[in-house]
Amino acid sequence: MSKNKIVFLDQSKSPTHYYNILADLPTPMAPPLHPATKQPVVPEDLTPIFAKELIEQEMSGERYIEIPDEVQDLYKLSRPTPLIRASNLEKVLDTPAKIYFKYEGANPTGSHKTNTSIPQAYYNKKQGIKNLVTETGAGQWGCSLALACKHFDMGCEVFMVKVSYEQKPYRKTFMGLFGATVHASPTNLTNSGRNVLAKDPNSPGSLGIAISEAVEVAVQRDDTNYTLGSVLNHVMLHQTIIGQEAKIQMELIDEYPDVVIGCVGGGSNFAGIAFPFVQDKLSGAKKNLEIIGVEPSSCPTLTKGKFEYDFGDEAGFTPLMKMYTLGHDFIPPSIHAGGLRYHGASPIVSHLYHEGIIGASAYDQLDIFKAAQLFAQAEAIVPAPESSHAIKEAIEQALKCKESGEKKTILFNLSGHGFLDLGSYEKFLNNELD
Ligand SMILES: *Cc1c(COP(=O)(O)O)cnc(C)c1O
C-alpha cells in the first residue's frame, strides 16, 4: 500500500495557544525606542493606534497565550492547513532527502496572513474600535484584513502602493468584494502623501510611504486603529500556529525535521513555521536543528543589511526598532515577489540571526522562478513568488543530500499560492524577467 501524501490534522486537535518565543530567548533583545525622545517605548506610546491586548502581547513574557474562542472558530475556515510530502519533487531531484511542506496557500486569501488579520481585528473589535486602517504592497495583507474586518463588522481602509494598485488589479477587486476602501498611495488624503506628491506627482509609492499614510489616519481618529501584517512581535506570535500544527503533524508520522526553511519579507511566515522548532533548539533538545530564512538577493536584509536601530516607515513615525535593515529610505527594486520588498525585518528574527541561532540565504529572481516551475510541475501547486524562495532553498538542501548521501528531513513553509501572480509567471515564460 502506498504511503499517505497529505497529513491532515483533525480540527479538534488544533493548537489552543500561541507560542511566545520572547519567554525563551537566551539573551535580551534591544527595546524599541520612541521616535522623538529615543527612550524605550512604553505601552501608552502605542495606545493611540494599537489595541491594548495586542500591545500587551507585543511586550509579553508569557510563554503561551490563549487563542480566543472566536478566533479559533474563524481559523476553522481553513486550519489546520495540510502538511504535504513533496514526494514527486523528491523523485525529480533523485534525492535521498525527505521533503515536507506546510501549505498556507489553503487559507481563504491564499496566504498565511489571515492567521494574524483575524486576531488583530478581533482584539480591536472587542475594545470598541470601529475601523481599521493599514497599508498593503502586493495586496495579500490588505485582502486578509478586509476579510477579517467584514467578519467582525468593522470598516477597513487600505493604502495600497500605487504601482501594485495599477499592476495587480485583482487583489484590489478582492478587497472591494469584502467591503474595504482602497486608495492608491501616495494620496492627497494625508500630509505624508501630499509631501511625497509635491516632490514627485508621479511617485510609484512604497510600503514605507503607505505605512506613513495609514498611521497618520489612525492617529487622527479615535474610532480607528492601525494594523500591520508583519514585523511586529505580536504578528510573529499569531503565526506560530503554523509551526505548532506542523510539529503535531510530523509527530503523527514519526518525523522531525533536520532543516526548517521559510522565506523572509518582514519575517512572519518564517517565524510562524520556525519558532516552535527554535524552541526545541534553545531548550537543547534539538541542538543540531538547522533553521534558514531565505530572501531575494535584490533586497538582502539579513544577509547584507546592518543590525541597527531604524524606522519601520519612510516618514519616521514608527518607533525605532533594532533590526537588520537596508535603511528606511531604501527603495527595493520592483521584483515580482512583492511581499519580500521591505527594507527591514522582524526584530525577533533579526535578534535570532544576530545570535547565530538561525541562518539565512539569498537567491536571484530568475533562479526563484525556475525553482517555482520545477515545483509546480512536480507537485501541481503554483506557488507565490515569495514562497518560491523557500522552495529554492529546500531544493538546494535536497541536492546537497544527493551528493553526500545524507537522508535529511527537510520542512519548508509554502506561505501562499501564486494564482494571482500569473502575470509574473507570464513574464518568466517570455524571458522578460530581469
Ligand atoms: C506577505 C507575504 C510574505 C512575506 O511576509 P512575511 O511577513 O515575511 O511572511 C511571504 N509570502 C506570502 C505568500 C505573503 O503573502
The ligand as a Tripos MOL2 file, in Angstrom:
@<TRIPOS>MOLECULE
LIG
   15    15     1     0     0
SMALL
NO_CHARGES

@<TRIPOS>ATOM
      1 C1          3.2820   38.7650    2.7720 C.3       1 LIG1
      2 C2          3.8380   37.5130    2.2690 C.ar      1 LIG1
      3 C3          5.1690   37.1240    2.5250 C.ar      1 LIG1
      4 C4          6.1610   37.9930    3.2380 C.3       1 LIG1
      5 O1          5.8400   38.4000    4.5110 O.3       1 LIG1
      6 P1          6.4630   37.7120    5.8090 P.3       1 LIG1
      7 O2          5.9930   38.5700    6.9280 O.co2     1 LIG1
      8 O3          7.9680   37.7260    5.6680 O.co2     1 LIG1
      9 O4          5.9220   36.3390    5.8620 O.co2     1 LIG1
     10 C5          5.5930   35.8890    2.0710 C.ar      1 LIG1
     11 N1          4.7750   35.0690    1.3700 N.ar      1 LIG1
     12 C6          3.4990   35.4140    1.0910 C.ar      1 LIG1
     13 C7          2.6530   34.4670    0.3020 C.3       1 LIG1
     14 C8          2.9910   36.6400    1.5400 C.ar      1 LIG1
     15 O5          1.7190   36.9580    1.2730 O.3       1 LIG1
@<TRIPOS>BOND
     1     1     2 1
     2     2     3 ar
     3     2    14 ar
     4     3     4 1
     5     3    10 ar
     6     4     5 1
     7     5     6 1
     8     6     7 2
     9     6     8 1
    10     6     9 1
    11    10    11 ar
    12    11    12 ar
    13    12    13 1
    14    12    14 ar
    15    14    15 1
@<TRIPOS>SUBSTRUCTURE
     1 LIG1         1 GROUP 0 **** ****
